[in-house]
Amino acid sequence: MPLSLTPARRRGVELLDAPDAEPWLQRRSLADVALANRLFGGTHAVLAELRRVLDEPGAGPDPSSTSLSLLDVGTGIGDIPARAARLVARRGLRLEATGLDVAEAVVRASREAIFVQ
């Protein structure tokens, strides 16, 4: 059998999504995820694709519209939609972002914008 450095896949509830997870721990952990997104390319990957769509002739927003929409499922504290909104705003457009997450405390935290950009 070949050597694998990837651990075996586990099924179950993600600890941050557990109903009994402490809200302060969820917020702190997701702030760490936001930092990892910035440092390791998750945010960059999303913004690069958004730029590609905005720059591609005929693939961007309807010229008669000044607003775009974004649905982020599993948004965490909303760090990526917030960065996307700033990118779109620099182009003179507005981004209507909807973020969904299973943890109520996390959604509240994203509204409070506790993460550092």
Biopython code that builds the backbone (N, CA, C, O; Angstrom):
import numpy as np
from Bio.PDB.StructureBuilder import StructureBuilder

atoms = [
    (1, "MET", "N", (0.849, -1.177, 0.000)),
    (1, "MET", "CA", (0.000, 0.000, 0.000)),
    (1, "MET", "C", (0.895, 1.241, 0.000)),
    (1, "MET", "O", (1.863, 1.303, 0.758)),
    (2, "PRO", "N", (0.578, 2.238, -0.851)),
    (2, "PRO", "CA", (1.417, 3.441, -0.918)),
    (2, "PRO", "C", (1.295, 4.286, 0.351)),
    (2, "PRO", "O", (0.262, 4.301, 1.020)),
    (3, "LEU", "N", (2.373, 4.978, 0.652)),
    (3, "LEU", "CA", (2.410, 5.871, 1.811)),
    (3, "LEU", "C", (1.546, 7.098, 1.529)),
    (3, "LEU", "O", (1.660, 7.707, 0.465)),
    (4, "SER", "N", (0.697, 7.457, 2.462)),
    (4, "SER", "CA", (-0.155, 8.633, 2.308)),
    (4, "SER", "C", (0.063, 9.555, 3.494)),
    (4, "SER", "O", (0.031, 9.130, 4.649)),
    (5, "LEU", "N", (0.283, 10.815, 3.190)),
    (5, "LEU", "CA", (0.442, 11.805, 4.251)),
    (5, "LEU", "C", (-0.892, 12.442, 4.624)),
    (5, "LEU", "O", (-0.964, 13.252, 5.548)),
    (6, "THR", "N", (-1.929, 12.078, 3.912)),
    (6, "THR", "CA", (-3.262, 12.608, 4.186)),
    (6, "THR", "C", (-3.971, 11.703, 5.188)),
    (6, "THR", "O", (-4.064, 10.495, 4.970)),
    (7, "PRO", "N", (-4.469, 12.271, 6.276)),
    (7, "PRO", "CA", (-5.180, 11.426, 7.244)),
    (7, "PRO", "C", (-6.464, 10.869, 6.646)),
    (7, "PRO", "O", (-7.021, 11.430, 5.702)),
    (8, "ALA", "N", (-6.911, 9.782, 7.198)),
    (8, "ALA", "CA", (-8.158, 9.181, 6.744)),
    (8, "ALA", "C", (-9.300, 10.169, 6.941)),
    (8, "ALA", "O", (-9.329, 10.918, 7.918)),
    (9, "ARG", "N", (-10.228, 10.160, 6.013)),
    (9, "ARG", "CA", (-11.374, 11.065, 6.095)),
    (9, "ARG", "C", (-12.300, 10.652, 7.234)),
    (9, "ARG", "O", (-12.610, 9.473, 7.409)),
    (10, "ARG", "N", (-12.736, 11.654, 8.007)),
    (10, "ARG", "CA", (-13.663, 11.388, 9.100)),
    (10, "ARG", "C", (-14.992, 12.046, 8.780)),
    (10, "ARG", "O", (-15.035, 13.135, 8.207)),
    (11, "ARG", "N", (-16.039, 11.402, 9.140)),
    (11, "ARG", "CA", (-17.386, 11.944, 8.931)),
    (11, "ARG", "C", (-17.925, 12.446, 10.268)),
    (11, "ARG", "O", (-17.552, 11.944, 11.329)),
    (12, "GLY", "N", (-18.786, 13.418, 10.206)),
    (12, "GLY", "CA", (-19.406, 13.918, 11.423)),
    (12, "GLY", "C", (-19.573, 15.411, 11.371)),
    (12, "GLY", "O", (-19.344, 16.033, 10.334)),
    (13, "VAL", "N", (-19.971, 15.991, 12.483)),
    (13, "VAL", "CA", (-20.194, 17.428, 12.578)),
    (13, "VAL", "C", (-18.850, 18.125, 12.787)),
    (13, "VAL", "O", (-18.047, 17.721, 13.628)),
    (14, "GLU", "N", (-18.625, 19.171, 12.010)),
    (14, "GLU", "CA", (-17.427, 19.982, 12.221)),
    (14, "GLU", "C", (-17.537, 20.617, 13.598)),
    (14, "GLU", "O", (-18.606, 21.099, 13.973)),
    (15, "LEU", "N", (-16.465, 20.622, 14.341)),
    (15, "LEU", "CA", (-16.516, 21.124, 15.719)),
    (15, "LEU", "C", (-17.047, 22.548, 15.809)),
    (15, "LEU", "O", (-17.788, 22.872, 16.738)),
    (16, "LEU", "N", (-16.681, 23.398, 14.862)),
    (16, "LEU", "CA", (-17.166, 24.776, 14.905)),
    (16, "LEU", "C", (-18.657, 24.889, 14.644)),
    (16, "LEU", "O", (-19.279, 25.884, 15.016)),
    (17, "ASP", "N", (-19.244, 23.867, 14.000)),
    (17, "ASP", "CA", (-20.674, 23.886, 13.707)),
    (17, "ASP", "C", (-21.502, 23.142, 14.740)),
    (17, "ASP", "O", (-22.726, 23.085, 14.628)),
    (18, "ALA", "N", (-20.856, 22.578, 15.732)),
    (18, "ALA", "CA", (-21.573, 21.819, 16.756)),
    (18, "ALA", "C", (-22.506, 22.759, 17.528)),
    (18, "ALA", "O", (-22.117, 23.881, 17.853)),
    (19, "PRO", "N", (-23.714, 22.317, 17.821)),
    (19, "PRO", "CA", (-24.667, 23.184, 18.531)),
    (19, "PRO", "C", (-24.180, 23.643, 19.895)),
    (19, "PRO", "O", (-24.600, 24.697, 20.374)),
    (20, "ASP", "N", (-23.309, 22.880, 20.528)),
    (20, "ASP", "CA", (-22.842, 23.257, 21.863)),
    (20, "ASP", "C", (-21.496, 23.980, 21.846)),
    (20, "ASP", "O", (-20.896, 24.193, 22.899)),
    (21, "ALA", "N", (-21.020, 24.357, 20.664)),
    (21, "ALA", "CA", (-19.738, 25.079, 20.577)),
    (21, "ALA", "C", (-19.893, 26.461, 21.196)),
    (21, "ALA", "O", (-20.909, 27.128, 21.001)),
    (22, "GLU", "N", (-18.900, 26.876, 21.928)),
    (22, "GLU", "CA", (-18.917, 28.190, 22.572)),
    (22, "GLU", "C", (-18.825, 29.287, 21.500)),
    (22, "GLU", "O", (-17.932, 29.237, 20.654)),
    (23, "PRO", "N", (-19.723, 30.267, 21.519)),
    (23, "PRO", "CA", (-19.709, 31.326, 20.503)),
    (23, "PRO", "C", (-18.378, 32.067, 20.418)),
    (23, "PRO", "O", (-17.922, 32.379, 19.318)),
    (24, "TRP", "N", (-17.745, 32.354, 21.553)),
    (24, "TRP", "CA", (-16.469, 33.071, 21.523)),
    (24, "TRP", "C", (-15.404, 32.233, 20.828)),
    (24, "TRP", "O", (-14.543, 32.777, 20.137)),
    (25, "LEU", "N", (-15.452, 30.916, 21.002)),
    (25, "LEU", "CA", (-14.487, 30.035, 20.359)),
    (25, "LEU", "C", (-14.748, 29.960, 18.858)),
    (25, "LEU", "O", (-13.808, 29.934, 18.062)),
    (26, "GLN", "N", (-16.014, 29.926, 18.472)),
    (26, "GLN", "CA", (-16.349, 29.938, 17.048)),
    (26, "GLN", "C", (-15.816, 31.199, 16.391)),
    (26, "GLN", "O", (-15.184, 31.135, 15.337)),
    (27, "ARG", "N", (-16.068, 32.342, 17.008)),
    (27, "ARG", "CA", (-15.617, 33.614, 16.419)),
    (27, "ARG", "C", (-14.104, 33.679, 16.332)),
    (27, "ARG", "O", (-13.553, 34.086, 15.309)),
    (28, "ARG", "N", (-13.428, 33.276, 17.407)),
    (28, "ARG", "CA", (-11.965, 33.327, 17.392)),
    (28, "ARG", "C", (-11.395, 32.376, 16.350)),
    (28, "ARG", "O", (-10.469, 32.730, 15.621)),
    (29, "SER", "N", (-11.943, 31.180, 16.278)),
    (29, "SER", "CA", (-11.453, 30.191, 15.311)),
    (29, "SER", "C", (-11.696, 30.648, 13.880)),
    (29, "SER", "O", (-10.845, 30.456, 13.011)),
    (30, "LEU", "N", (-12.847, 31.248, 13.633)),
    (30, "LEU", "CA", (-13.125, 31.713, 12.274)),
    (30, "LEU", "C", (-12.319, 32.950, 11.917)),
    (30, "LEU", "O", (-12.047, 33.182, 10.739)),
    (31, "ALA", "N", (-11.936, 33.737, 12.888)),
    (31, "ALA", "CA", (-10.997, 34.831, 12.616)),
    (31, "ALA", "C", (-9.663, 34.239, 12.174)),
    (31, "ALA", "O", (-8.996, 34.792, 11.300)),
    (32, "ASP", "N", (-9.273, 33.113, 12.777)),
    (32, "ASP", "CA", (-8.053, 32.424, 12.347)),
    (32, "ASP", "C", (-8.200, 31.882, 10.925)),
    (32, "ASP", "O", (-7.249, 31.912, 10.144)),
    (33, "VAL", "N", (-9.397, 31.387, 10.590)),
    (33, "VAL", "CA", (-9.649, 30.911, 9.223)),
    (33, "VAL", "C", (-9.530, 32.082, 8.247)),
    (33, "VAL", "O", (-8.958, 31.928, 7.168)),
    (34, "ALA", "N", (-10.060, 33.241, 8.610)),
    (34, "ALA", "CA", (-9.954, 34.424, 7.756)),
    (34, "ALA", "C", (-8.486, 34.794, 7.534)),
    (34, "ALA", "O", (-8.091, 35.149, 6.424)),
    (35, "LEU", "N", (-7.692, 34.710, 8.583)),
    (35, "LEU", "CA", (-6.258, 34.982, 8.453)),
    (35, "LEU", "C", (-5.607, 33.966, 7.524)),
    (35, "LEU", "O", (-4.808, 34.338, 6.664)),
    (36, "ALA", "N", (-5.935, 32.700, 7.686)),
    (36, "ALA", "CA", (-5.390, 31.661, 6.801)),
    (36, "ALA", "C", (-5.828, 31.896, 5.361)),
    (36, "ALA", "O", (-5.043, 31.683, 4.437)),
    (37, "ASN", "N", (-7.072, 32.333, 5.155)),
    (37, "ASN", "CA", (-7.534, 32.654, 3.802)),
    (37, "ASN", "C", (-6.653, 33.719, 3.161)),
    (37, "ASN", "O", (-6.296, 33.621, 1.987)),
    (38, "ARG", "N", (-6.306, 34.737, 3.947)),
    (38, "ARG", "CA", (-5.451, 35.807, 3.419)),
    (38, "ARG", "C", (-4.028, 35.318, 3.176)),
    (38, "ARG", "O", (-3.441, 35.613, 2.135)),
    (39, "LEU", "N", (-3.473, 34.578, 4.122)),
    (39, "LEU", "CA", (-2.072, 34.184, 4.029)),
    (39, "LEU", "C", (-1.800, 33.062, 3.034)),
    (39, "LEU", "O", (-0.740, 33.026, 2.409)),
    (40, "PHE", "N", (-2.751, 32.151, 2.887)),
    (40, "PHE", "CA", (-2.490, 30.958, 2.087)),
    (40, "PHE", "C", (-3.271, 30.890, 0.784)),
    (40, "PHE", "O", (-3.289, 29.849, 0.129)),
    (41, "GLY", "N", (-3.914, 31.984, 0.402)),
    (41, "GLY", "CA", (-4.434, 32.068, -0.949)),
    (41, "GLY", "C", (-5.912, 31.858, -1.161)),
    (41, "GLY", "O", (-6.378, 32.011, -2.290)),
    (42, "GLY", "N", (-6.675, 31.518, -0.147)),
    (42, "GLY", "CA", (-8.105, 31.324, -0.348)),
    (42, "GLY", "C", (-8.795, 32.593, -0.824)),
    (42, "GLY", "O", (-9.575, 32.559, -1.775)),
    (43, "THR", "N", (-8.515, 33.697, -0.175)),
    (43, "THR", "CA", (-9.093, 34.981, -0.566)),
    (43, "THR", "C", (-8.607, 35.374, -1.948)),
    (43, "THR", "O", (-9.394, 35.817, -2.784)),
    (44, "HIS", "N", (-7.317, 35.215, -2.192)),
    (44, "HIS", "CA", (-6.742, 35.579, -3.490)),
    (44, "HIS", "C", (-7.405, 34.801, -4.626)),
    (44, "HIS", "O", (-7.691, 35.365, -5.682)),
    (45, "ALA", "N", (-7.647, 33.517, -4.414)),
    (45, "ALA", "CA", (-8.248, 32.685, -5.455)),
    (45, "ALA", "C", (-9.638, 33.192, -5.827)),
    (45, "ALA", "O", (-9.977, 33.273, -7.008)),
    (46, "VAL", "N", (-10.435, 33.530, -4.829)),
    (46, "VAL", "CA", (-11.793, 34.024, -5.096)),
    (46, "VAL", "C", (-11.733, 35.376, -5.797)),
    (46, "VAL", "O", (-12.451, 35.601, -6.771)),
    (47, "LEU", "N", (-10.883, 36.274, -5.310)),
    (47, "LEU", "CA", (-10.793, 37.602, -5.916)),
    (47, "LEU", "C", (-10.235, 37.541, -7.333)),
    (47, "LEU", "O", (-10.642, 38.326, -8.190)),
    (48, "ALA", "N", (-9.316, 36.627, -7.588)),
    (48, "ALA", "CA", (-8.772, 36.469, -8.939)),
    (48, "ALA", "C", (-9.866, 36.042, -9.911)),
    (48, "ALA", "O", (-9.928, 36.545, -11.033)),
    (49, "GLU", "N", (-10.723, 35.124, -9.494)),
    (49, "GLU", "CA", (-11.832, 34.688, -10.349)),
    (49, "GLU", "C", (-12.831, 35.823, -10.552)),
    (49, "GLU", "O", (-13.362, 35.994, -11.650)),
    (50, "LEU", "N", (-13.086, 36.587, -9.517)),
    (50, "LEU", "CA", (-13.991, 37.716, -9.641)),
    (50, "LEU", "C", (-13.427, 38.753, -10.612)),
    (50, "LEU", "O", (-14.158, 39.286, -11.447)),
    (51, "ARG", "N", (-12.136, 39.037, -10.506)),
    (51, "ARG", "CA", (-11.498, 39.970, -11.450)),
    (51, "ARG", "C", (-11.620, 39.458, -12.883)),
    (51, "ARG", "O", (-11.901, 40.225, -13.803)),
    (52, "ARG", "N", (-11.408, 38.162, -13.061)),
    (52, "ARG", "CA", (-11.485, 37.565, -14.398)),
    (52, "ARG", "C", (-12.872, 37.783, -14.990)),
    (52, "ARG", "O", (-13.005, 38.149, -16.158)),
    (53, "VAL", "N", (-13.896, 37.559, -14.186)),
    (53, "VAL", "CA", (-15.268, 37.757, -14.667)),
    (53, "VAL", "C", (-15.519, 39.234, -14.978)),
    (53, "VAL", "O", (-16.117, 39.562, -16.003)),
    (54, "LEU", "N", (-15.065, 40.113, -14.101)),
    (54, "LEU", "CA", (-15.284, 41.543, -14.314)),
    (54, "LEU", "C", (-14.540, 42.066, -15.534)),
    (54, "LEU", "O", (-15.015, 42.987, -16.197)),
    (55, "ASP", "N", (-13.374, 41.490, -15.840)),
    (55, "ASP", "CA", (-12.543, 41.971, -16.943)),
    (55, "ASP", "C", (-12.871, 41.338, -18.291)),
    (55, "ASP", "O", (-12.501, 41.873, -19.336)),
    (56, "GLU", "N", (-13.557, 40.209, -18.271)),
    (56, "GLU", "CA", (-13.839, 39.503, -19.516)),
    (56, "GLU", "C", (-14.957, 40.208, -20.285)),
    (56, "GLU", "O", (-16.042, 40.420, -19.743)),
    (57, "PRO", "N", (-14.698, 40.576, -21.553)),
    (57, "PRO", "CA", (-15.741, 41.259, -22.334)),
    (57, "PRO", "C", (-17.001, 40.397, -22.423)),
    (57, "PRO", "O", (-16.945, 39.216, -22.766)),
    (58, "GLY", "N", (-18.119, 41.010, -22.110)),
    (58, "GLY", "CA", (-19.397, 40.314, -22.196)),
    (58, "GLY", "C", (-19.707, 39.397, -21.030)),
    (58, "GLY", "O", (-20.828, 38.896, -20.932)),
    (59, "ALA", "N", (-18.740, 39.157, -20.134)),
    (59, "ALA", "CA", (-18.965, 38.239, -19.025)),
    (59, "ALA", "C", (-19.205, 38.965, -17.712)),
    (59, "ALA", "O", (-19.589, 38.348, -16.719)),
    (60, "GLY", "N", (-18.983, 40.257, -17.703)),
    (60, "GLY", "CA", (-19.170, 41.033, -16.491)),
    (60, "GLY", "C", (-20.629, 41.340, -16.243)),
    (60, "GLY", "O", (-21.511, 40.713, -16.831)),
    (61, "PRO", "N", (-20.887, 42.299, -15.379)),
    (61, "PRO", "CA", (-22.267, 42.648, -15.064)),
    (61, "PRO", "C", (-22.964, 43.297, -16.251)),
    (61, "PRO", "O", (-22.317, 43.815, -17.161)),
    (62, "ASP", "N", (-24.275, 43.264, -16.228)),
    (62, "ASP", "CA", (-25.087, 43.941, -17.226)),
    (62, "ASP", "C", (-24.693, 45.422, -17.212)),
    (62, "ASP", "O", (-24.722, 46.049, -16.153)),
    (63, "PRO", "N", (-24.324, 45.994, -18.367)),
    (63, "PRO", "CA", (-23.874, 47.395, -18.390)),
    (63, "PRO", "C", (-24.892, 48.377, -17.817)),
    (63, "PRO", "O", (-24.515, 49.456, -17.360)),
    (64, "SER", "N", (-26.170, 48.021, -17.835)),
    (64, "SER", "CA", (-27.182, 48.932, -17.296)),
    (64, "SER", "C", (-27.304, 48.812, -15.777)),
    (64, "SER", "O", (-28.039, 49.578, -15.153)),
    (65, "SER", "N", (-26.591, 47.862, -15.182)),
    (65, "SER", "CA", (-26.682, 47.634, -13.747)),
    (65, "SER", "C", (-25.413, 48.112, -13.051)),
    (65, "SER", "O", (-24.322, 48.046, -13.617)),
    (66, "THR", "N", (-25.561, 48.586, -11.838)),
    (66, "THR", "CA", (-24.383, 48.964, -11.045)),
    (66, "THR", "C", (-24.226, 48.040, -9.849)),
    (66, "THR", "O", (-23.427, 48.308, -8.952)),
    (67, "SER", "N", (-24.991, 46.946, -9.837)),
    (67, "SER", "CA", (-24.970, 46.056, -8.696)),
    (67, "SER", "C", (-24.761, 44.605, -9.124)),
    (67, "SER", "O", (-25.298, 44.157, -10.137)),
    (68, "LEU", "N", (-23.981, 43.892, -8.345)),
    (68, "LEU", "CA", (-23.748, 42.465, -8.542)),
    (68, "LEU", "C", (-24.228, 41.732, -7.306)),
    (68, "LEU", "O", (-24.420, 42.342, -6.254)),
    (69, "SER", "N", (-24.423, 40.431, -7.425)),
    (69, "SER", "CA", (-24.803, 39.657, -6.245)),
    (69, "SER", "C", (-23.847, 38.490, -6.063)),
    (69, "SER", "O", (-23.294, 37.962, -7.028)),
    (70, "LEU", "N", (-23.662, 38.098, -4.810)),
    (70, "LEU", "CA", (-22.765, 37.007, -4.451)),
    (70, "LEU", "C", (-23.419, 36.197, -3.336)),
    (70, "LEU", "O", (-23.898, 36.758, -2.351)),
    (71, "LEU", "N", (-23.435, 34.890, -3.496)),
    (71, "LEU", "CA", (-23.909, 33.987, -2.449)),
    (71, "LEU", "C", (-22.704, 33.212, -1.945)),
    (71, "LEU", "O", (-22.039, 32.529, -2.723)),
    (72, "ASP", "N", (-22.414, 33.309, -0.660)),
    (72, "ASP", "CA", (-21.295, 32.598, -0.049)),
    (72, "ASP", "C", (-21.854, 31.612, 0.969)),
    (72, "ASP", "O", (-22.277, 32.002, 2.057)),
    (73, "VAL", "N", (-21.851, 30.335, 0.607)),
    (73, "VAL", "CA", (-22.369, 29.286, 1.479)),
    (73, "VAL", "C", (-21.230, 28.818, 2.383)),
    (73, "VAL", "O", (-20.153, 28.468, 1.902)),
    (74, "GLY", "N", (-21.473, 28.812, 3.686)),
    (74, "GLY", "CA", (-20.415, 28.489, 4.648)),
    (74, "GLY", "C", (-19.481, 29.676, 4.794)),
    (74, "GLY", "O", (-18.261, 29.517, 4.811)),
    (75, "THR", "N", (-20.051, 30.853, 4.899)),
    (75, "THR", "CA", (-19.295, 32.105, 4.840)),
    (75, "THR", "C", (-18.377, 32.339, 6.034)),
    (75, "THR", "O", (-17.463, 33.160, 5.950)),
    (76, "GLY", "N", (-18.599, 31.640, 7.138)),
    (76, "GLY", "CA", (-17.789, 31.930, 8.325)),
    (76, "GLY", "C", (-18.091, 33.333, 8.794)),
    (76, "GLY", "O", (-19.258, 33.683, 8.972)),
    (77, "ILE", "N", (-17.076, 34.142, 8.997)),
    (77, "ILE", "CA", (-17.309, 35.507, 9.451)),
    (77, "ILE", "C", (-17.396, 36.502, 8.300)),
    (77, "ILE", "O", (-17.369, 37.712, 8.524)),
    (78, "GLY", "N", (-17.498, 36.006, 7.082)),
    (78, "GLY", "CA", (-17.746, 36.871, 5.937)),
    (78, "GLY", "C", (-16.540, 37.628, 5.430)),
    (78, "GLY", "O", (-16.692, 38.673, 4.797)),
    (79, "ASP", "N", (-15.347, 37.127, 5.691)),
    (79, "ASP", "CA", (-14.144, 37.838, 5.267)),
    (79, "ASP", "C", (-14.012, 37.915, 3.745)),
    (79, "ASP", "O", (-13.617, 38.954, 3.218)),
    (80, "ILE", "N", (-14.331, 36.853, 3.043)),
    (80, "ILE", "CA", (-14.165, 36.861, 1.588)),
    (80, "ILE", "C", (-15.219, 37.745, 0.918)),
    (80, "ILE", "O", (-14.857, 38.537, 0.048)),
    (81, "PRO", "N", (-16.508, 37.654, 1.277)),
    (81, "PRO", "CA", (-17.461, 38.587, 0.669)),
    (81, "PRO", "C", (-17.129, 40.062, 0.964)),
    (81, "PRO", "O", (-17.363, 40.929, 0.121)),
    (82, "ALA", "N", (-16.594, 40.341, 2.137)),
    (82, "ALA", "CA", (-16.219, 41.719, 2.462)),
    (82, "ALA", "C", (-15.116, 42.211, 1.533)),
    (82, "ALA", "O", (-15.167, 43.339, 1.043)),
    (83, "ARG", "N", (-14.124, 41.367, 1.293)),
    (83, "ARG", "CA", (-13.041, 41.745, 0.365)),
    (83, "ARG", "C", (-13.561, 41.865, -1.063)),
    (83, "ARG", "O", (-13.145, 42.756, -1.803)),
    (84, "ALA", "N", (-14.469, 40.972, -1.454)),
    (84, "ALA", "CA", (-15.058, 41.026, -2.794)),
    (84, "ALA", "C", (-15.840, 42.325, -2.978)),
    (84, "ALA", "O", (-15.778, 42.941, -4.042)),
    (85, "ALA", "N", (-16.571, 42.741, -1.956)),
    (85, "ALA", "CA", (-17.343, 43.982, -2.035)),
    (85, "ALA", "C", (-16.428, 45.183, -2.241)),
    (85, "ALA", "O", (-16.758, 46.092, -3.003)),
    (86, "ARG", "N", (-15.284, 45.192, -1.568)),
    (86, "ARG", "CA", (-14.332, 46.298, -1.742)),
    (86, "ARG", "C", (-13.750, 46.304, -3.153)),
    (86, "ARG", "O", (-13.585, 47.364, -3.755)),
    (87, "LEU", "N", (-13.438, 45.117, -3.679)),
    (87, "LEU", "CA", (-12.915, 45.023, -5.046)),
    (87, "LEU", "C", (-13.937, 45.571, -6.044)),
    (87, "LEU", "O", (-13.593, 46.366, -6.918)),
    (88, "VAL", "N", (-15.170, 45.151, -5.911)),
    (88, "VAL", "CA", (-16.232, 45.576, -6.811)),
    (88, "VAL", "C", (-16.477, 47.086, -6.672)),
    (88, "VAL", "O", (-16.707, 47.766, -7.672)),
    (89, "ALA", "N", (-16.431, 47.607, -5.455)),
    (89, "ALA", "CA", (-16.642, 49.040, -5.221)),
    (89, "ALA", "C", (-15.580, 49.874, -5.928)),
    (89, "ALA", "O", (-15.877, 50.958, -6.430)),
    (90, "ARG", "N", (-14.345, 49.379, -5.971)),
    (90, "ARG", "CA", (-13.283, 50.106, -6.674)),
    (90, "ARG", "C", (-13.561, 50.209, -8.167)),
    (90, "ARG", "O", (-12.970, 51.041, -8.854)),
    (91, "ARG", "N", (-14.456, 49.368, -8.669)),
    (91, "ARG", "CA", (-14.845, 49.401, -10.087)),
    (91, "ARG", "C", (-16.122, 50.213, -10.298)),
    (91, "ARG", "O", (-16.682, 50.227, -11.394)),
    (92, "GLY", "N", (-16.577, 50.889, -9.242)),
    (92, "GLY", "CA", (-17.772, 51.707, -9.346)),
    (92, "GLY", "C", (-19.064, 50.914, -9.296)),
    (92, "GLY", "O", (-20.119, 51.411, -9.691)),
    (93, "LEU", "N", (-18.986, 49.687, -8.813)),
    (93, "LEU", "CA", (-20.163, 48.832, -8.707)),
    (93, "LEU", "C", (-20.450, 48.543, -7.242)),
    (93, "LEU", "O", (-19.650, 48.857, -6.360)),
    (94, "ARG", "N", (-21.598, 47.943, -7.002)),
    (94, "ARG", "CA", (-21.979, 47.560, -5.647)),
    (94, "ARG", "C", (-22.198, 46.057, -5.624)),
    (94, "ARG", "O", (-22.764, 45.494, -6.560)),
    (95, "LEU", "N", (-21.753, 45.408, -4.561)),
    (95, "LEU", "CA", (-21.929, 43.970, -4.401)),
    (95, "LEU", "C", (-22.951, 43.710, -3.307)),
    (95, "LEU", "O", (-22.777, 44.134, -2.164)),
    (96, "GLU", "N", (-23.999, 43.022, -3.664)),
    (96, "GLU", "CA", (-25.012, 42.589, -2.708)),
    (96, "GLU", "C", (-24.616, 41.168, -2.307)),
    (96, "GLU", "O", (-24.859, 40.224, -3.058)),
    (97, "ALA", "N", (-24.010, 41.010, -1.133)),
    (97, "ALA", "CA", (-23.501, 39.705, -0.702)),
    (97, "ALA", "C", (-24.447, 39.082, 0.315)),
    (97, "ALA", "O", (-24.913, 39.740, 1.246)),
    (98, "THR", "N", (-24.716, 37.804, 0.113)),
    (98, "THR", "CA", (-25.500, 37.030, 1.061)),
    (98, "THR", "C", (-24.611, 35.907, 1.560)),
    (98, "THR", "O", (-24.144, 35.084, 0.773)),
    (99, "GLY", "N", (-24.375, 35.868, 2.857)),
    (99, "GLY", "CA", (-23.552, 34.819, 3.447)),
    (99, "GLY", "C", (-24.406, 33.901, 4.305)),
    (99, "GLY", "O", (-25.187, 34.361, 5.139)),
    (100, "LEU", "N", (-24.254, 32.606, 4.096)),
    (100, "LEU", "CA", (-24.987, 31.614, 4.873)),
    (100, "LEU", "C", (-24.004, 30.811, 5.718)),
    (100, "LEU", "O", (-22.924, 30.445, 5.253)),
    (101, "ASP", "N", (-24.383, 30.548, 6.943)),
    (101, "ASP", "CA", (-23.576, 29.688, 7.787)),
    (101, "ASP", "C", (-24.503, 28.997, 8.778)),
    (101, "ASP", "O", (-25.541, 29.542, 9.156)),
    (102, "VAL", "N", (-24.126, 27.809, 9.192)),
    (102, "VAL", "CA", (-24.975, 27.019, 10.073)),
    (102, "VAL", "C", (-24.967, 27.542, 11.508)),
    (102, "VAL", "O", (-25.938, 27.342, 12.237)),
    (103, "ALA", "N", (-23.909, 28.196, 11.919)),
    (103, "ALA", "CA", (-23.774, 28.645, 13.305)),
    (103, "ALA", "C", (-24.284, 30.073, 13.477)),
    (103, "ALA", "O", (-23.739, 31.005, 12.887)),
    (104, "GLU", "N", (-25.319, 30.241, 14.276)),
    (104, "GLU", "CA", (-25.924, 31.552, 14.502)),
    (104, "GLU", "C", (-24.907, 32.553, 15.068)),
    (104, "GLU", "O", (-24.888, 33.713, 14.658)),
    (105, "ALA", "N", (-24.078, 32.114, 15.992)),
    (105, "ALA", "CA", (-23.085, 33.016, 16.584)),
    (105, "ALA", "C", (-22.093, 33.505, 15.543)),
    (105, "ALA", "O", (-21.613, 34.636, 15.617)),
    (106, "VAL", "N", (-21.792, 32.668, 14.588)),
    (106, "VAL", "CA", (-20.861, 33.047, 13.528)),
    (106, "VAL", "C", (-21.494, 34.105, 12.627)),
    (106, "VAL", "O", (-20.839, 35.073, 12.240)),
    (107, "VAL", "N", (-22.747, 33.919, 12.302)),
    (107, "VAL", "CA", (-23.445, 34.905, 11.472)),
    (107, "VAL", "C", (-23.500, 36.246, 12.195)),
    (107, "VAL", "O", (-23.287, 37.297, 11.589)),
    (108, "ARG", "N", (-23.785, 36.202, 13.481)),
    (108, "ARG", "CA", (-23.792, 37.437, 14.273)),
    (108, "ARG", "C", (-22.416, 38.097, 14.246)),
    (108, "ARG", "O", (-22.308, 39.317, 14.119)),
    (109, "ALA", "N", (-21.379, 37.292, 14.364)),
    (109, "ALA", "CA", (-20.015, 37.829, 14.360)),
    (109, "ALA", "C", (-19.696, 38.497, 13.026)),
    (109, "ALA", "O", (-19.029, 39.531, 12.992)),
    (110, "SER", "N", (-20.169, 37.912, 11.931)),
    (110, "SER", "CA", (-19.887, 38.514, 10.629)),
    (110, "SER", "C", (-20.581, 39.860, 10.515)),
    (110, "SER", "O", (-20.039, 40.786, 9.913)),
    (111, "ARG", "N", (-21.764, 39.980, 11.080)),
    (111, "ARG", "CA", (-22.470, 41.265, 11.078)),
    (111, "ARG", "C", (-21.707, 42.305, 11.891)),
    (111, "ARG", "O", (-21.696, 43.488, 11.551)),
    (112, "GLU", "N", (-21.080, 41.859, 12.950)),
    (112, "GLU", "CA", (-20.327, 42.781, 13.820)),
    (112, "GLU", "C", (-18.950, 43.095, 13.256)),
    (112, "GLU", "O", (-18.247, 43.969, 13.764)),
    (113, "ALA", "N", (-18.563, 42.367, 12.188)),
    (113, "ALA", "CA", (-17.269, 42.585, 11.526)),
    (113, "ALA", "C", (-16.121, 42.533, 12.533)),
    (113, "ALA", "O", (-15.345, 43.482, 12.650)),
    (114, "ILE", "N", (-16.020, 41.413, 13.260)),
    (114, "ILE", "CA", (-14.972, 41.298, 14.275)),
    (114, "ILE", "C", (-13.612, 40.958, 13.677)),
    (114, "ILE", "O", (-12.590, 41.081, 14.351)),
    (115, "PHE", "N", (-13.595, 40.530, 12.413)),
    (115, "PHE", "CA", (-12.329, 40.121, 11.824)),
    (115, "PHE", "C", (-11.524, 41.353, 11.422)),
    (115, "PHE", "O", (-12.091, 42.414, 11.160)),
    (116, "VAL", "N", (-10.222, 41.211, 11.374)),
    (116, "VAL", "CA", (-9.331, 42.292, 11.016)),
    (116, "VAL", "C", (-8.922, 42.122, 9.558)),
    (116, "VAL", "O", (-8.443, 41.057, 9.167)),
    (117, "GLN", "N", (-9.105, 43.140, 8.769)),
    (117, "GLN", "CA", (-8.726, 43.084, 7.342)),
    (117, "GLN", "C", (-7.407, 43.795, 7.146)),
    (117, "GLN", "O", (-6.904, 43.866, 6.025)),
]
sb = StructureBuilder()
sb.init_structure("model")
sb.init_model(0)
sb.init_chain("A")
sb.init_seg("    ")
for serial, (resi, resn, name, xyz) in enumerate(atoms, 1):
    if name == "N":
        sb.init_residue(resn, " ", resi, " ")
    sb.init_atom(name, np.array(xyz, "f"), 0.0, 1.0, " ", f" {name:<3s}", serial, name[0])
structure = sb.get_structure()
